[in-house]
Amino acid sequence: MTFVKESRIAAPPTTVFAFHESPGALQHLIPPWESVHVEEQADSILPGARVVLVSKVGPVPMRWVAEHTEYEPPHRFADRQVSGPFARWYHVHRFLDDGQGGTILRDEVEYEPPMGMLGRLFGDGIIRHKLQKMFDYRHEVTRQLVESGQFGPTSNPS
C-alpha cells in the first residue's frame, strides 16, 4: 500500500534537507498527541543509522526500530522498518526543486499493515487517517521552522 504527502516550502531543497539532518529535528516532527518517545537516535541519517521509538498501543509499550537506507543530499533519504508495528514500512523523503526557489517536500510511504489480509481490510482506513494527520503536522512544522529561518544549513534547532 502507498501513502504520499506533498507540500511546498518557501526555501531551497538544501535548506529543507538540512533541517531534516539537524539535531532535534525528529523530536519537532512528532505530533504532540502521539505518545512517542525517542529511545535511541544516531547522529546522522546516513545509511545504517538507526532510530528507536517507543510508543504505546493502549497500555502496551511498542518499540519501532527504523534504519536509514538511502542518502542523496539534498534530494532524498529513506528509512525502513527493521521491527515494529507494520508488516512492511519503507519511507522515502524527497526534496524537489520547484523551480521558483522553493521545495516540494514529498513523503512516500510503502507499507503493509500487520495481520495480513485482515489488517488490509480492517486496518488500512485507520492507518491512512493516522498517516494523513501525522504528515500534515510534520509538513506544517517543517514549513514553519524552515521558513522562519529558525533552521538552515548551518543552524541548530533551539
C-alpha positions in Angstrom: 0.0 0.0 0.0 1.2 3.5 -0.7 0.7 6.8 1.1 2.0 10.2 -0.3 2.0 13.6 1.2 3.3 16.6 -0.7 3.6 20.3 0.2 5.6 23.4 -0.9 8.1 25.1 1.4 9.5 28.5 0.5 13.1 27.5 0.9 15.6 25.7 -1.4 16.0 21.9 -1.1 19.4 22.3 0.5 17.8 24.1 3.5 14.9 21.8 3.8 17.2 18.8 3.7 19.5 20.4 6.2 16.6 20.8 8.6 15.9 17.1 8.5 19.5 16.4 9.2 19.7 18.8 12.1 19.9 17.7 15.8 16.4 17.6 17.3 14.5 17.7 14.0 12.8 14.3 14.7 11.6 15.5 18.1 10.0 18.5 16.5 8.2 16.3 14.0 6.5 14.0 16.5 2.9 15.2 16.9 2.0 16.3 20.4 -1.0 14.0 20.5 1.2 10.9 19.9 2.7 9.2 22.9 6.1 8.6 21.3 9.5 8.7 23.0 12.8 8.7 21.1 14.7 6.0 22.9 17.8 6.0 20.6 18.9 8.1 17.7 22.0 8.1 15.6 23.8 11.4 15.0 23.1 11.2 11.3 20.7 9.9 8.6 23.4 8.1 6.7 22.6 4.5 5.6 22.8 2.1 8.5 21.9 4.8 11.1 19.1 3.7 13.3 16.3 5.3 15.3 14.3 3.5 18.1 10.9 4.9 19.0 8.8 3.7 21.9 5.0 4.3 21.8 2.0 2.8 23.4 -0.8 0.8 21.9 -3.2 1.1 24.7 -1.3 0.3 27.8 1.3 -1.8 25.9 4.6 -0.3 25.0 5.8 -0.9 21.5 9.3 -0.4 20.0 9.7 0.7 16.5 13.2 0.4 15.0 13.9 2.2 11.7 17.2 2.1 9.7 18.2 4.7 7.2 18.9 3.1 3.8 19.4 5.9 1.2 21.2 9.2 1.5 21.4 11.6 -1.6 21.6 15.2 -0.3 19.8 17.4 -1.0 17.3 15.3 -3.0 16.3 12.3 -0.8 16.9 10.0 2.1 15.0 6.9 3.1 14.3 4.6 6.0 12.8 1.2 6.5 11.3 -0.5 9.5 13.6 -3.2 11.0 11.0 -4.1 13.6 7.7 -2.5 14.7 4.0 -2.3 14.1 3.9 -2.9 10.3 4.4 -6.0 8.3 6.5 -3.7 6.0 7.4 0.0 6.0 9.6 1.9 3.6 9.7 5.7 3.7 11.3 7.9 1.1 11.7 11.6 1.9 12.1 13.7 -1.3 13.1 17.3 -1.7 12.2 18.5 -5.1 13.3 21.9 -6.5 10.1 23.7 -7.5 11.9 26.0 -10.0 10.9 29.1 -8.0 13.4 29.0 -5.2 11.3 26.6 -3.1 11.0 22.9 -2.3 8.3 20.4 -2.9 8.6 18.2 0.2 7.3 14.7 -0.7 6.9 11.8 1.7 6.3 8.5 0.0 5.5 5.5 2.3 5.1 2.0 1.1 3.6 -0.2 3.8 1.8 -3.3 4.7 -0.4 -3.4 7.8 0.0 -6.1 10.3 -2.2 -9.2 10.3 -2.1 -9.8 6.5 -5.5 -9.6 4.7 -7.4 -8.8 8.0 -5.1 -5.8 8.5 -5.5 -4.6 5.0 -9.3 -5.0 5.1 -10.0 -3.5 8.5 -6.9 -1.5 9.4 -6.0 0.4 6.3 -8.6 3.2 6.7 -7.4 3.8 10.3 -3.8 3.7 9.2 -4.3 6.1 6.3 -6.2 8.6 8.6 -3.4 8.5 11.1 -0.7 8.9 8.4 -2.6 11.9 6.9 -2.9 13.6 10.2 0.7 12.9 11.2 2.2 14.0 7.9 0.0 17.1 7.7 1.5 18.0 11.1 5.1 17.2 10.1 4.9 19.2 6.9 3.4 22.2 8.7 6.0 22.2 11.4 8.8 21.8 8.8 7.3 24.7 6.8 7.1 27.0 9.8 10.5 26.2 11.2 12.3 26.4 7.8 10.5 29.5 6.5 11.0 31.3 9.8 14.8 30.9 9.4 15.0 29.1 12.7 16.6 26.2 10.8 19.0 26.4 8.0 22.0 24.7 6.5 24.3 25.8 9.3 21.9 26.5 12.2 20.9 24.1 15.0 17.4 23.8 16.5 16.7 25.8 19.6 
